[in-house]
Amino acid sequence: IDQAREVLLEAAKRDPNVSRDPAPVVVLTELGGSSVNLEVRVWIDDAGHERPVFVSVLEAGKKALDRAGIEIPYPHLQL
């Protein structure tokens, strides 16, 4: 959890549209059946940029997790 949190925080901080104060945070939102769910929360100065920043931070976070070797778990179904 700590490594994933750090990777996601650094990715969010690199986005130029993400406010530095208050700083981005990553919170644990759920312990799922086959996952640990984290949520990245950021502040932006212009509400008109909400969707583009959401997409940018989401994409940067996924790429950063991939580079760090952190995989997203997918449920397995055994028949």
Secondary structure as UniProt FT lines:
FT   HELIX           2..13
FT   TURN            16..17
FT   STRAND          25..31
FT   STRAND          36..41
FT   HELIX           47..49
FT   HELIX           50..67
FT   TURN            68..69
//
